Amino acid sequence: ECPGFKCPADKVGRCCCCRVLYRQPDFSEGLSTLELTCQARGFRVLFLSKYHCELNYIHR
């Protein structure tokens, strides 16, 4: 793993294990356990940016 996920220019896209994992469609397109559990109970999960005053109602 490259420090700070800043891969050298000659290795971009094939260097870090995390990059390889996140590029896999079955990983990136899959739902999390939280999303699956909520979906099974009829709820919808909406992930918002942390501490964004315009998107997060708790900061209004």
C-alpha positions in Angstrom: 0.0 0.0 0.0 1.3 3.4 -0.9 1.5 6.1 1.8 -1.7 8.1 1.6 -2.8 6.0 -1.4 -0.6 8.2 -3.6 0.8 5.7 -6.1 3.8 6.6 -8.2 2.8 7.7 -11.7 4.1 4.5 -13.3 1.9 2.3 -11.1 -1.4 4.2 -11.0 -4.4 1.8 -11.0 -2.4 -1.3 -10.2 -0.5 -0.5 -7.1 -2.6 -0.4 -4.0 -4.7 -3.4 -2.8 -7.5 -1.0 -1.9 -7.6 0.4 -5.4 -7.8 -3.0 -6.9 -10.6 -4.0 -4.6 -12.7 -0.9 -5.1 -12.4 -1.3 -8.9 -14.1 -4.8 -8.7 -17.8 -4.4 -9.8 -19.0 -7.0 -7.3 -17.5 -5.0 -4.5 -18.2 -1.5 -5.5 -21.8 -2.2 -6.7 -22.8 -4.4 -3.7 -24.8 -3.2 -0.8 -23.5 -3.0 2.7 -24.9 -5.0 5.6 -26.6 -1.9 6.9 -28.3 -1.3 3.5 -29.4 -4.9 3.2 -30.8 -5.0 6.7 -32.7 -1.8 6.3 -33.9 -2.8 2.8 -35.3 -6.1 4.2 -37.3 -4.1 6.8 -38.7 -1.6 4.3 -36.4 1.3 5.1 -34.2 3.3 2.7 -30.6 4.3 3.6 -29.3 7.6 2.5 -25.6 8.3 3.1 -24.7 12.0 3.4 -21.4 13.8 3.6 -20.1 14.2 7.1 -20.7 17.6 8.7 -22.2 19.2 5.6 -24.6 21.9 6.9 -26.7 22.1 3.8 -27.3 18.3 3.5 -27.4 17.1 7.1 -30.5 18.2 9.0 -28.8 17.7 12.4 -26.8 20.9 11.7 -29.8 23.1 10.9 
